Amino acid sequence: MEDSVEDYFLKEKLDNDRDLWDAQYWGFYDEIDLKLFREDLFLDIDDDGIQANIKTDNKFKKEFIDLSLSIGYNFIYFDKDFNEISKDAFIKLTKSSTEFTLSICQCSPD
C-alpha cells in the first residue's frame, strides 16, 4: 500500500516531483494517529506500525469504518485496485462487500 499511496501524493500533490517529496520531508507515520482515538480497536489487527489491515472478520470492523468517516482528517479512499474513490463510494463498498480488507496508513510532509 505504501507505494500506491506515495505514487498518489507524488502525482496529485507534488506534480510528480520526487525532489519536492524529499525537500518537504514527506513520509509515513511510524504509528497511526487513529490509535490515539481508540487504541482498543488496534489490539488484535495486522499492524506493522505504518499500515494497519482490518479484515471483514474483525469484530471492530464497523467501528473502524465509522472512525475513518468521523474524524476530521483528510482521508483519501481507494478501491482494491488503488483507484481513488469518493467517501460515498467507500461507504457503499463496505456495506455491499462481504469480504474486504481495510488498510489504513498515514502520510504527510514533516
Disulfide bonds with the S-S distance in Angstrom:
none
